[in-house]
Amino acid sequence: MARIKLVELEEATGAEKERYDELAGRNAVTNMKKGLLNDAATYDAYMGWYTSWQRLVEVVGEKDAILYAHAISTTNSCQLCSLFFISDVKGLGLDPANLNYDEREEVLTELGRSIVKDPTAVSDELFEKLRTFFDDKEIVVIVGFAGQMIATNNFNSVLQIDVDKRLLPIIDEFKPATWRDNLKQEN
């Protein structure tokens, strides 16, 4: 159960209601957005994710964008975001539990996992591999999206935003990442 109130349409007022009405008109209301609609300014900031996502898709293509976001969200153990991208991976006709990557996809997903685990330790070797596929402008888009995705992961995880109904049938497919367990044992 979410740690905050998820705003319903009839409860929204002012700027939050304007944003809710726009979402409802597009049938785009999710539990995360209901949480964000506690504050219009915070909602607006997080909606920048969609601009970043569109640019990422332009740069890497939809499939690679989905695989990249999936790698980030699952490595970060965000249940809600992971389930959205598990659903999207399945929509591509792929098995999220048994993904095989081409060379470019491997570089992107390795980058996503590395950024989550320790953004200060992304290796020069990995970055040089990234440069074989992308120029500086494209790399800014790719890394920028990772920051947006991680912020979204953190919002949903810290506030324990409820899983959306459409994702409940696949909820058991979410497996929390265990890499942080090793960090706890070292401290």
C-alpha positions as CSV (number, residue, x, y, z in Angstrom):
1,M,0.0,0.0,0.0
2,A,1.3,3.4,-1.0
3,R,2.8,5.5,1.8
4,I,1.0,8.6,0.4
5,K,-2.5,9.2,-0.8
6,L,-3.1,8.5,-4.4
7,V,-5.2,11.4,-5.6
8,E,-8.5,10.5,-7.2
9,L,-10.2,12.8,-9.8
10,E,-13.0,13.9,-7.5
11,E,-10.4,14.9,-4.9
12,A,-8.2,17.0,-7.1
13,T,-8.4,20.8,-7.1
14,G,-6.7,23.7,-8.8
15,A,-3.6,23.0,-10.8
16,E,-3.7,19.3,-9.8
17,K,-7.2,19.0,-11.2
18,E,-6.2,20.6,-14.5
19,R,-3.5,18.0,-14.9
20,Y,-5.7,15.1,-13.8
21,D,-8.4,16.1,-16.3
22,E,-5.8,16.1,-19.1
23,L,-4.6,12.7,-18.1
24,A,-8.1,11.3,-17.7
25,G,-9.0,12.6,-21.2
26,R,-6.1,10.6,-22.6
27,N,-6.9,7.5,-20.4
28,A,-3.3,7.9,-19.0
29,V,-3.9,7.9,-15.3
30,T,-1.5,5.6,-13.5
31,N,-0.9,5.1,-9.8
32,M,2.4,6.9,-10.0
33,K,0.7,9.9,-11.6
34,K,-2.0,9.8,-8.8
35,G,0.8,10.0,-6.3
36,L,2.5,12.9,-8.2
37,L,-0.7,14.8,-8.4
38,N,-0.4,15.6,-4.7
39,D,1.7,18.5,-6.0
40,A,1.4,20.0,-9.5
41,A,5.0,21.3,-9.6
42,T,6.5,17.9,-8.7
43,Y,4.1,16.3,-11.2
44,D,5.3,18.7,-13.9
45,A,9.0,17.9,-13.1
46,Y,8.5,14.2,-13.4
47,M,6.5,14.5,-16.6
48,G,9.8,15.5,-18.2
49,W,10.5,11.8,-18.3
50,Y,8.3,11.6,-21.4
51,T,10.3,14.2,-23.3
52,S,13.5,12.3,-22.4
53,W,11.9,9.0,-23.4
54,Q,10.9,10.4,-26.8
55,R,14.4,11.5,-27.4
56,L,15.8,8.2,-26.3
57,V,13.5,6.4,-28.8
58,E,14.6,8.7,-31.6
59,V,18.3,8.0,-30.8
60,V,18.3,4.2,-30.0
61,G,14.9,3.0,-31.3
62,E,11.9,1.7,-29.4
63,K,13.2,-1.8,-28.7
64,D,16.6,-0.7,-27.4
65,A,14.9,2.1,-25.3
66,I,12.6,-0.5,-23.7
67,L,15.6,-2.9,-23.0
68,Y,17.6,0.0,-21.5
69,A,14.8,1.2,-19.3
70,H,14.1,-2.4,-18.2
71,A,17.8,-2.9,-17.3
72,I,17.8,0.3,-15.2
73,S,14.5,-0.4,-13.5
74,T,15.2,-4.1,-12.7
75,T,18.7,-3.3,-11.4
76,N,17.3,-0.5,-9.3
77,S,14.6,-3.0,-8.0
78,C,11.7,-0.7,-8.7
79,Q,8.8,-3.1,-8.7
80,L,6.3,-0.7,-10.5
81,C,8.7,0.4,-13.2
82,S,10.1,-3.0,-13.7
83,L,6.6,-4.4,-14.2
84,F,5.8,-1.8,-16.8
85,F,8.9,-2.6,-18.7
86,I,8.5,-6.4,-18.3
87,S,5.1,-5.9,-19.9
88,D,6.7,-3.8,-22.7
89,V,9.5,-6.4,-23.3
90,K,6.7,-9.1,-23.6
91,G,5.0,-6.7,-26.1
92,L,8.1,-7.0,-28.2
93,G,7.6,-10.8,-28.3
94,L,10.6,-11.3,-26.0
95,D,10.9,-13.3,-22.7
96,P,12.1,-10.8,-20.1
97,A,13.6,-13.6,-18.0
98,N,15.8,-14.9,-21.0
99,L,17.0,-11.9,-22.9
100,N,19.7,-12.2,-25.5
101,Y,21.3,-8.9,-26.6
102,D,23.1,-7.9,-29.7
103,E,26.3,-6.0,-29.2
104,R,24.7,-2.5,-29.1
105,E,21.9,-3.7,-26.8
106,E,24.5,-5.3,-24.5
107,V,26.4,-2.0,-24.3
108,L,23.2,-0.1,-23.5
109,T,22.0,-2.5,-20.8
110,E,25.4,-2.8,-19.2
111,L,25.5,1.0,-19.1
112,G,22.1,1.2,-17.5
113,R,23.0,-1.4,-14.8
114,S,26.4,0.4,-14.2
115,I,24.8,3.8,-13.8
116,V,22.4,2.4,-11.2
117,K,25.1,0.5,-9.3
118,D,27.7,3.3,-9.2
119,P,27.5,6.2,-11.6
120,T,31.0,7.2,-10.6
121,A,32.4,3.8,-11.7
122,V,31.2,3.5,-15.3
123,S,34.3,2.1,-16.8
124,D,36.3,3.8,-19.6
125,E,36.1,0.5,-21.5
126,L,32.3,0.5,-21.4
127,F,32.3,4.2,-22.4
128,E,34.5,3.5,-25.4
129,K,32.2,0.7,-26.5
130,L,29.3,3.2,-26.2
131,R,31.2,5.6,-28.4
132,T,31.4,3.0,-31.2
133,F,27.6,3.3,-31.5
134,F,26.8,6.8,-30.4
135,D,28.1,10.4,-30.7
136,D,28.3,12.9,-27.8
137,K,24.9,14.3,-28.4
138,E,23.3,10.9,-28.4
139,I,25.3,9.9,-25.3
140,V,23.9,12.9,-23.5
141,V,20.3,11.7,-24.4
142,I,21.1,8.1,-23.2
143,V,22.7,9.2,-19.9
144,G,20.1,11.9,-19.3
145,F,17.3,9.4,-19.7
146,A,19.0,7.1,-17.1
147,G,18.8,10.0,-14.6
148,Q,15.1,10.5,-15.4
149,M,14.4,6.7,-15.1
150,I,16.3,6.4,-11.8
151,A,14.4,9.4,-10.3
152,T,11.1,7.7,-11.3
153,N,12.3,4.4,-9.8
154,N,13.2,6.2,-6.6
155,F,9.8,8.0,-6.4
156,N,7.9,4.8,-6.8
157,S,10.1,2.7,-4.5
158,V,10.4,5.2,-1.6
159,L,6.7,5.9,-1.6
160,Q,5.8,2.3,-2.3
161,I,3.3,3.3,-5.1
162,D,0.8,0.5,-5.7
163,V,1.1,-1.7,-8.7
164,D,-1.4,-0.7,-11.4
165,K,-4.2,-3.2,-12.0
166,R,-3.2,-4.0,-15.5
167,L,0.2,-5.2,-14.2
168,L,-1.2,-7.4,-11.4
169,P,-1.3,-10.5,-13.6
170,I,2.5,-10.4,-14.1
171,I,3.4,-9.3,-10.5
172,D,5.2,-12.5,-9.8
173,E,7.6,-11.9,-12.7
174,F,9.2,-9.1,-10.7
175,K,12.4,-10.4,-9.0
176,P,14.2,-7.8,-6.8
177,A,17.8,-7.4,-7.7
178,T,20.1,-8.9,-5.1
179,W,23.4,-7.0,-5.9
180,R,22.8,-4.6,-3.0
181,D,22.8,-7.5,-0.5
182,N,26.5,-7.9,-1.1
183,L,27.1,-4.2,-0.3
184,K,25.2,-4.6,3.1
185,Q,27.4,-7.5,4.0
186,E,30.6,-5.6,3.3
187,N,29.6,-2.7,5.6
